[in-house]
Amino acid sequence: MKRITQFLARTDLPALSYVWKAALIAFIPSLLIGKVVDLALPDYTPSFNEPVVSELFGALIFSPWTETLFMWPILWILKKFIRNQLTVAISSAVVWAILHSLGAPAWGLGVAWPFFIFSLCFLAWEKKSIGKAIVVTALLHTCQNLLAEIAGWAGL
């Protein structure tokens, strides 16, 4: 875990290189968690039955940018009460897991890990600027969702 948090704190890397590496850190565990949750609780996981264009727009554009913009005030509030960055990121992941579980009860289990990673990303990049934090985190979220879409199409 220490190596992951150390990597995610490195904002000296080019943003796109950071995003792709962080996307793998977010995606691989979330794929495994998602599969276990889907097998264990199939009636409680989300089913996406939207037209492909709507699903892709939501997954790759709307959700990453909207949720990142909402992440900003959530992290700001959490930082008012919690000093430790790791605990702030964990708390943010719990908030996002609960919010996603409102859509499908077990969905939160699958999104907790990536939102932990997104939160660490935002917290690191906001030290450079809020704008960079928003853009890098939203791009990371977009990559996560793109990989999830590809995995879904591949039957993984």
C-alpha positions as CSV (number, residue, x, y, z in Angstrom):
1,M,0.0,0.0,0.0
2,K,2.9,2.4,0.8
3,R,4.3,2.1,-2.7
4,I,0.9,2.9,-4.2
5,T,0.4,5.9,-2.0
6,Q,3.9,7.1,-2.8
7,F,3.4,6.7,-6.5
8,L,0.0,8.5,-6.4
9,A,1.7,11.4,-4.5
10,R,4.1,12.0,-7.4
11,T,2.9,14.9,-9.3
12,D,6.4,15.5,-10.9
13,L,5.5,12.9,-13.6
14,P,3.8,14.0,-16.9
15,A,0.1,14.0,-16.2
16,L,-0.8,11.5,-18.9
17,S,1.8,9.0,-17.8
18,Y,0.5,9.4,-14.2
19,V,-3.1,8.8,-15.4
20,W,-2.4,5.6,-17.2
21,K,-0.3,4.1,-14.4
22,A,-2.9,5.2,-11.8
23,A,-5.6,3.8,-14.0
24,L,-4.0,0.3,-13.8
25,I,-3.7,0.7,-10.1
26,A,-7.4,1.5,-9.9
27,F,-8.7,-0.9,-12.5
28,I,-7.1,-4.2,-11.8
29,P,-8.2,-4.6,-8.2
30,S,-11.6,-3.1,-9.0
31,L,-12.1,-5.7,-11.8
32,L,-11.4,-8.5,-9.4
33,I,-13.6,-7.0,-6.6
34,G,-16.4,-6.3,-9.2
35,K,-16.3,-9.9,-10.4
36,V,-16.4,-11.3,-6.8
37,V,-19.3,-9.0,-5.9
38,D,-21.2,-9.8,-9.2
39,L,-20.9,-13.5,-8.6
40,A,-21.8,-13.3,-4.9
41,L,-24.6,-10.7,-5.2
42,P,-25.8,-10.7,-8.8
43,D,-29.2,-9.3,-7.9
44,Y,-27.6,-6.3,-6.1
45,T,-25.2,-5.1,-8.8
46,P,-26.0,-2.5,-11.4
47,S,-27.2,-3.6,-14.8
48,F,-26.5,-1.1,-17.6
49,N,-29.1,-1.5,-20.3
50,E,-28.8,1.9,-22.0
51,P,-28.1,2.4,-25.7
52,V,-24.3,2.2,-26.3
53,V,-24.0,5.9,-27.1
54,S,-25.8,6.9,-23.9
55,E,-23.7,4.5,-21.8
56,L,-20.4,5.7,-23.3
57,F,-21.4,9.3,-22.9
58,G,-22.3,8.7,-19.2
59,A,-19.3,6.5,-18.5
60,L,-16.6,8.4,-20.3
61,I,-17.7,12.1,-20.2
62,F,-20.6,12.9,-17.8
63,S,-19.8,10.8,-14.8
64,P,-16.1,11.3,-14.5
65,W,-16.3,15.1,-14.8
66,T,-19.4,15.5,-12.7
67,E,-18.2,13.2,-10.0
68,T,-14.8,14.8,-9.9
69,L,-16.4,18.3,-9.5
70,F,-18.5,16.9,-6.6
71,M,-15.4,15.2,-5.2
72,W,-13.8,18.6,-4.7
73,P,-16.2,19.9,-2.0
74,I,-16.5,16.5,-0.4
75,L,-12.7,16.3,0.0
76,W,-12.6,19.9,1.2
77,I,-15.2,19.2,3.9
78,L,-13.4,16.0,5.0
79,K,-10.1,17.8,5.2
80,K,-11.7,20.3,7.7
81,F,-12.3,17.4,10.1
82,I,-9.5,14.9,9.2
83,R,-5.8,15.8,9.1
84,N,-4.4,12.5,7.7
85,Q,-4.6,12.4,3.8
86,L,-4.9,8.6,3.7
87,T,-7.9,8.8,6.1
88,V,-9.4,11.6,4.0
89,A,-9.1,9.4,0.9
90,I,-10.6,6.4,2.7
91,S,-13.5,8.5,4.0
92,S,-14.1,9.9,0.5
93,A,-14.2,6.4,-1.0
94,V,-16.8,5.4,1.7
95,V,-18.9,8.4,0.7
96,W,-18.7,7.5,-3.0
97,A,-19.4,3.9,-2.2
98,I,-22.6,4.8,-0.3
99,L,-23.7,7.2,-3.1
100,H,-23.2,4.5,-5.7
101,S,-25.0,1.9,-3.5
102,L,-28.1,4.1,-3.7
103,G,-28.3,3.1,-7.4
104,A,-27.6,-0.6,-6.7
105,P,-26.9,-1.9,-3.2
106,A,-23.6,-3.8,-4.0
107,W,-22.3,-1.2,-6.5
108,G,-20.5,0.6,-3.7
109,L,-18.3,-2.4,-3.1
110,G,-17.0,-2.3,-6.6
111,V,-16.4,1.5,-6.7
112,A,-14.8,1.9,-3.3
113,W,-11.2,1.0,-4.5
114,P,-11.2,3.3,-7.6
115,F,-12.7,6.2,-5.6
116,F,-9.9,5.7,-3.0
117,I,-7.4,6.0,-5.8
118,F,-9.2,9.0,-7.4
119,S,-9.3,10.7,-4.0
120,L,-5.5,10.2,-3.5
121,C,-5.0,11.5,-7.0
122,F,-7.1,14.7,-6.4
123,L,-5.4,15.3,-3.0
124,A,-1.9,15.1,-4.6
125,W,-2.6,17.2,-7.7
126,E,-4.5,19.9,-5.8
127,K,-1.2,20.9,-4.2
128,K,-0.2,22.1,-7.7
129,S,-3.6,23.5,-8.5
130,I,-7.3,22.8,-8.3
131,G,-7.6,22.9,-12.0
132,K,-4.9,20.2,-12.4
133,A,-6.5,18.1,-9.7
134,I,-9.8,18.2,-11.5
135,V,-8.4,17.4,-14.9
136,V,-6.1,14.7,-13.9
137,T,-8.7,13.0,-11.6
138,A,-11.4,13.2,-14.2
139,L,-9.1,11.7,-16.9
140,L,-8.1,9.0,-14.4
141,H,-11.8,8.3,-13.8
142,T,-12.4,8.3,-17.6
143,C,-9.7,5.7,-18.0
144,Q,-11.1,3.6,-15.3
145,N,-14.5,3.6,-16.9
146,L,-13.1,3.0,-20.4
147,L,-11.2,-0.1,-19.1
148,A,-14.4,-1.2,-17.4
149,E,-16.4,-0.8,-20.6
150,I,-13.8,-2.8,-22.6
151,A,-13.8,-5.5,-19.9
152,G,-17.6,-5.7,-20.1
153,W,-17.6,-6.0,-23.8
154,A,-14.9,-8.7,-23.6
155,G,-17.1,-10.6,-21.1
156,L,-14.7,-10.2,-18.2
